[in-house]
Amino acid sequence: MSLPAAIDALRAPLQQGLARLHPLQLPPDATERLLHYVALLHKWNKAYNLTSVRDPADMLSLHLLDCLATIVPIADKLGGPPDELVDIGSGGGMPGIMYALAWPDCRVHMVDTVGKKVAFLNQCKAELGLRQVQAHHQRIEALQLPDPPASEKPRIFTCRAFASLSDFVRHSWHLRQPGSRWIALKGQWPQDEIDALGDQLAHTLHTRFTVEGAALQPPGLENTQRHLIFIESVGCA
């Protein structure tokens, strides 16, 4: 089957998956842009090794719908879409691309240390018309961002398979604002990482952390454990 035919065959499964994520509401052109993204991911993956998943149908279930399933829980937790989001270790654009498509008014920073992956992210930005996206080729520890307007919601940090929770928070700590939250997409419940966050890192950063979790059931992955981990600092010195 040709790639265009394979991508077209994903339209119905994508629409069915999105329907199961109700009350998720995406912009009218999001379905076509998501399919375009799968085509880009499949094409660039051959040379850039963006993901170990090779089949477009598997990309849809294991990557797109897995990330899209987090949009409603995150917006519910935050009281609406964020104004600015920093996605760390974006790689092939997951979950950053999905958030940029779902929240067109949110400034999305996607950060990765691998130049080829950042080149792919810039290609996605251009072809998918994601003007509010900026791809950064550097380590998160070195990233500097201007302070957002005081009227905006606090900056949010996300990651999927980037690092431990402690590293996730520690490496982006300099970019935090009062009320910032760190949101990690995880498989199994990471109790060891949560314990480390509350012990060593809390002592190092002179703060306390609240950690909340939400179990997810992305369409097609009902037999696989998926969790969202929400982290917030309390009493930062």
C-alpha positions as CSV (number, residue, x, y, z in Angstrom):
1,M,0.0,0.0,0.0
2,S,1.3,3.4,-0.9
3,L,1.9,6.0,1.9
4,P,-0.9,8.3,0.7
5,A,-3.3,5.3,0.7
6,A,-2.0,4.1,4.2
7,I,-2.5,7.6,5.6
8,D,-6.0,7.9,4.1
9,A,-6.9,4.6,5.6
10,L,-6.2,6.1,9.1
11,R,-8.9,8.7,8.7
12,A,-11.7,6.6,10.1
13,P,-9.7,5.1,13.0
14,L,-8.5,8.6,13.9
15,Q,-12.0,10.0,13.9
16,Q,-13.3,7.0,15.9
17,G,-10.5,7.5,18.4
18,L,-11.2,11.2,18.8
19,A,-14.9,10.5,19.3
20,R,-14.0,8.2,22.2
21,L,-12.0,11.1,23.8
22,H,-15.2,13.1,24.3
23,P,-15.4,15.9,25.3
24,L,-12.2,16.7,23.4
25,Q,-12.9,19.4,20.9
26,L,-10.2,20.1,18.3
27,P,-10.1,22.9,15.7
28,P,-12.0,22.0,12.5
29,D,-8.9,21.2,10.4
30,A,-7.1,19.2,13.2
31,T,-8.0,15.8,11.7
32,E,-6.3,16.6,8.4
33,R,-3.3,18.1,10.1
34,L,-2.9,15.1,12.4
35,L,-2.9,12.8,9.3
36,H,-0.4,15.1,7.7
37,Y,1.8,14.8,10.8
38,V,1.7,11.0,10.6
39,A,2.8,11.2,7.0
40,L,5.7,13.5,8.0
41,L,6.7,11.3,10.9
42,H,6.7,8.2,8.7
43,K,8.7,9.9,6.0
44,W,11.3,11.5,8.2
45,N,11.6,8.5,10.5
46,K,13.4,6.5,7.8
47,A,16.4,8.8,7.8
48,Y,16.2,10.4,11.3
49,N,15.0,7.5,13.5
50,L,12.5,9.6,15.3
51,T,10.6,6.6,16.8
52,S,11.0,2.8,16.9
53,V,7.4,2.6,15.7
54,R,7.4,2.1,11.9
55,D,3.9,1.4,10.8
56,P,1.6,4.5,10.4
57,A,-1.3,2.6,12.0
58,D,0.8,1.9,15.1
59,M,2.0,5.6,15.1
60,L,-1.7,6.6,15.3
61,S,-2.5,4.4,18.3
62,L,0.8,4.3,20.2
63,H,1.7,8.0,19.7
64,L,-1.1,10.3,18.5
65,L,-4.1,8.9,20.4
66,D,-1.9,8.2,23.5
67,C,-0.9,11.9,23.6
68,L,-4.3,13.2,22.6
69,A,-5.9,11.3,25.5
70,T,-4.1,13.7,27.9
71,I,-5.5,16.9,26.5
72,V,-8.9,17.0,28.4
73,P,-7.4,15.9,31.7
74,I,-4.7,18.5,31.5
75,A,-7.2,21.3,30.6
76,D,-9.5,20.2,33.4
77,K,-6.7,20.2,35.9
78,L,-5.5,23.7,34.8
79,G,-9.0,25.2,34.5
80,G,-8.5,25.5,30.7
81,P,-5.7,25.4,28.1
82,P,-2.3,26.8,29.2
83,D,-1.0,30.1,27.7
84,E,2.6,28.8,27.5
85,L,4.0,25.3,27.5
86,V,7.5,23.9,27.4
87,D,7.8,20.3,26.1
88,I,11.1,18.8,27.1
89,G,12.7,16.1,25.1
90,S,10.2,16.5,22.3
91,G,11.9,14.2,19.9
92,G,9.4,13.4,17.1
93,G,7.0,16.0,18.5
94,M,5.1,14.0,21.1
95,P,3.3,15.4,22.9
96,G,4.2,18.9,21.8
97,I,2.7,18.8,18.3
98,M,-0.6,17.4,19.7
99,Y,-0.8,20.2,22.2
100,A,0.0,22.8,19.6
101,L,-2.8,21.5,17.3
102,A,-5.3,21.3,20.2
103,W,-4.5,24.7,21.8
104,P,-3.8,27.1,18.9
105,D,-3.5,30.1,21.3
106,C,-0.9,28.4,23.5
107,R,2.8,29.2,22.8
108,V,4.5,25.8,22.6
109,H,8.3,25.5,23.1
110,M,9.7,22.1,22.0
111,V,13.1,21.4,23.3
112,D,15.5,18.7,22.2
113,T,19.3,18.2,22.1
114,V,19.3,16.2,18.8
115,G,19.7,18.5,15.7
116,K,17.9,16.1,13.3
117,K,14.9,15.9,15.6
118,V,14.7,19.7,15.9
119,A,15.0,20.0,12.1
120,F,11.9,17.6,11.9
121,L,10.0,19.8,14.4
122,N,10.7,22.9,12.3
123,Q,9.5,21.0,9.3
124,C,6.3,20.1,11.1
125,K,5.9,23.7,12.2
126,A,6.1,24.9,8.6
127,E,3.9,22.3,7.0
128,L,1.3,22.2,9.7
129,G,1.0,25.9,10.0
130,L,2.0,26.0,13.7
131,R,3.0,29.6,14.0
132,Q,2.9,29.5,17.8
133,V,5.5,26.8,18.0
134,Q,9.2,27.3,18.6
135,A,11.7,24.5,18.4
136,H,14.9,24.8,20.5
137,H,18.1,22.9,19.7
138,Q,19.7,22.9,23.2
139,R,19.6,21.3,26.6
140,I,16.7,22.4,28.8
141,E,19.2,23.5,31.5
142,A,20.5,26.2,29.0
143,L,17.2,27.4,27.7
144,Q,16.2,31.0,28.5
145,L,12.7,32.3,27.9
146,P,11.3,35.8,28.4
147,D,8.9,36.2,31.3
148,P,5.3,36.0,30.0
149,P,2.8,38.8,30.7
150,A,1.6,38.9,34.3
151,S,-2.0,38.5,33.0
152,E,-1.2,35.0,31.6
153,K,-1.4,31.7,33.4
154,P,1.8,30.3,34.8
155,R,4.1,28.4,32.5
156,I,3.6,24.6,32.2
157,F,6.2,22.0,31.6
158,T,5.5,18.6,29.9
159,C,7.5,15.5,29.0
160,R,7.0,12.0,27.7
161,A,9.7,9.5,28.3
162,F,12.3,12.3,28.9
163,A,13.8,11.4,32.2
164,S,12.9,10.7,35.9
165,L,10.5,13.1,37.6
166,S,13.4,14.6,39.6
167,D,15.5,15.3,36.5
168,F,12.4,16.7,34.7
169,V,11.8,19.2,37.5
170,R,15.4,20.0,38.3
171,H,16.6,20.7,34.8
172,S,13.7,23.1,34.1
173,W,13.6,24.7,37.6
174,H,15.2,28.0,36.4
175,L,12.2,28.6,34.1
176,R,9.5,28.1,36.7
177,Q,7.0,30.7,37.8
178,P,4.7,30.9,40.8
179,G,2.0,28.4,40.1
180,S,4.0,26.5,37.4
181,R,3.2,22.8,37.1
182,W,5.2,19.9,35.7
183,I,3.1,17.3,33.8
184,A,4.7,14.0,33.0
185,L,3.2,11.3,30.7
186,K,4.1,7.9,32.2
187,G,3.3,4.3,31.7
188,Q,3.2,2.5,35.0
189,W,2.7,4.4,38.2
190,P,6.3,5.7,39.0
191,Q,6.3,5.4,42.8
192,D,10.1,5.2,43.1
193,E,10.4,8.5,41.1
194,I,7.8,10.2,43.2
195,D,9.6,9.1,46.4
196,A,12.8,10.5,45.1
197,L,11.1,13.8,44.2
198,G,9.8,14.2,47.7
199,D,13.0,13.3,49.4
200,Q,16.3,14.2,47.6
201,L,15.0,16.9,45.3
202,A,12.8,18.6,47.8
203,H,15.8,18.9,50.1
204,T,18.1,20.2,47.4
205,L,15.6,22.9,46.1
206,H,14.3,23.9,49.6
207,T,10.7,23.3,48.7
208,R,8.0,20.7,49.0
209,F,6.1,19.1,46.1
210,T,2.6,18.0,45.7
211,V,2.1,15.1,43.3
212,E,-1.2,14.0,41.9
213,G,-1.9,11.3,39.3
214,A,-4.6,10.4,36.8
215,A,-5.0,7.0,35.1
216,L,-5.7,7.2,31.4
217,Q,-7.2,4.8,28.9
218,P,-6.2,5.9,25.4
219,P,-8.3,4.3,22.6
220,G,-6.7,1.1,21.5
221,L,-4.4,0.9,24.6
222,E,-7.0,-0.1,27.2
223,N,-4.8,-3.0,28.4
224,T,-1.7,-0.8,28.8
225,Q,-1.0,1.3,31.9
226,R,-0.9,5.1,31.2
227,H,-0.7,7.8,33.8
228,L,-0.5,11.6,34.0
229,I,1.6,12.9,36.8
230,F,1.0,16.5,38.0
231,I,3.7,18.1,40.1
232,E,3.6,21.5,41.8
233,S,6.1,23.1,44.2
234,V,4.9,24.5,47.5
235,G,6.8,26.9,49.8
236,C,9.7,27.5,47.4
237,A,12.4,29.5,49.1
